[in-house]
Amino acid sequence: MSFSKKSSALYVAQAGIIAALYVVLTVFAAGFDLASGAVQVRISEALTVLPVFTPAAVPGLFIGCLLANLITGSAIYDVVFGSLITLAAAFVTRLLRNQKFIYTIPPVLFNALGVPVILILAYGVNSAYPFLVLTVGAGEAISVFGFGFALKKILGRYRNVLFPEKDRQRVID
């Protein structure tokens, strides 16, 4: 796939802005002890709807999660595997961008199933896996189904300005 200099710059700028927003929102949530643990509501996870608008959100979310996990002092397994979970979810969200509401499911599902394994193995959380699936999944659902869906609706009004047609292709409202 060849990009013009203008579209390459836009792609990098969008990815960088998304990564920076993810970091800032995660650090903010960490200040209230909401960014990690068995019960976590990462406000930054609302940004996981952005692959619906632009492919630049896929690396942006990955890099943002990686940096946020490093900055907030996460265990190395969390930095690596938590970030890979975000990358996988963002990629699948991008693939499902034209499926009304279905595009919100990958981040919730991937985090609900993957993060509990990290919590148990990297942090020694002494809770049953099914319980952690419920608690992590609930926090992720609040972030994605609540904040993320609202963010998608708001950004949808400005998609022609923020996300040029060439980048976003067809997006369902």
N, C-alpha and C positions, 0 to 999 in steps of 0.2 A: 504494500500500500504506500503510495507516494503522497507526501504532504507538501503543500506550498509552504514557503517561509512564514506566511501569515497564519495559516492554519496550524503549523507546528508551534508557533509562539503562543497561539490561543490555547492549544492543548496543554502545553507546559504551564501556562499561567493558570488555567482552570484547575489542573491537578495540584499545583502549588497552593492555590487559595483554599481548595478543599482540604488538603493536608493540614494547612495552618489552622483552619477553622476546627478541624477534628481535634487537634492538639489543645487549642485554647479551651474548647468546650469540655474536654476530658479533664484537663487540669482544674478547671472551675468545679466540675462535679466531684473531683477528688478532694477538694477543699471541704466538701460536705460529706465525705466518706461514701460517696455514691458510685465511684468509678470502678470499684473492684470488690471482690468478696462474694459470698454466697447470695447476697441480695445487692444487685447493682442496677442502677438506672443511669446509664451513660447518656447524657443529653446528646453527646456527639453521635450516637447511633442513629439519631434522626436523619443524619446526612447520608445514611445508607440507601436512601431513595434517589440520590443524585445520579446513579448510573442510568436511570430512566431518561435523563436529559442529555448526558454527555458521556462518551467513553472515557474521558479524562478522569472521571470520578473513580474508576476502578483502581488505577495506580495511586490516585490522590488519597483514597480511603486507606489503602494498604500502608502507604508511607506515613500518613497521619496516625494510624493505629500503632505502627512500629515506634514512631517517635514519642507518642503519648505514653506507651508502655515503658519505654526507656526513661523518660522524664519522671514518671510517677514511681519509679523504683520497682517495677515488676520483676519477677523471677525470669531468668533467661528463657525458660521453657514457655512462659507466658508471652514474652516479647516475640519469640519466633513463632510458636504455634497459634497464639491468639491473633497475631497479625496475618498468618496464613488463612485462618478461619475467615477473617474479614475480607481478604483477597478473594477467596472462593465464593463467599456470599455476594460480594460486589460483582464478580464475573457472572454469576447465575442471575442476579438481579438485572444486569444489562441484557442478558439473553431473553429475559421475560418482560422486558420493558413495555411491550405492547399488550400484555395480559392484565387487564384491569384488576387492581388490587393484589393479584397473585404475586406481582413483583416485590411486595413487602414481606413475603413469607421466607425467602432464603436467609436473610440476616437473623431472623428470629429462630428459625429451625437450626441453622448451623451453630449459632452461639448457644442455644439451649442444649444441644447435644454435645458440643465440643468443649465449651468452657468448663463444665463440671469435671471433666477428666483432668484439665489443667489445674483446677482448684484442689483436687484430691492428690494428684501426683506432685505438683510443684509447690503447693503450699501446705499440704498435709491436712486439708480441711476434713474434719471427722464427721461427715454427714453422708447419708446414703445418696448414691448417684441419682435415683429417681426424684428425691427431694430437691437436689441441686438443679436438676433439669427443670423442675417447676419454678424454683425461685429465680434462676437465671433467665429462664424463658419468660417469666412474668415481667421482669425488669426490661428485657429486650422488647417485649410486646408493647409496653408503655412507651418506650422510646420510638419504636418504628411505627406501630399502628396508630399511636396517638400523635406524638410530635412530628414524626416523619411524614405521615399522611397529610397533616396540616401544612407542613413545609412544602410538600409536593403541590398541593392545591394553590398555595400562595405563589410559588415560583412559576407554576403553570400559566399564570396571568402575564408574566413577563418573559416567557420562554423565547419569544422571537428576538428580544434584546439580549438576554443573557446567554442563550444557547442557539447559535445560528442553525438554520435548517439543515445544512450539510452535516453538522455534528449530531444533531438529535434525531434525525429521521422522523418517523411517525411516533407520536406519543399520545397515549389515550388519556383523556382527562378523568 
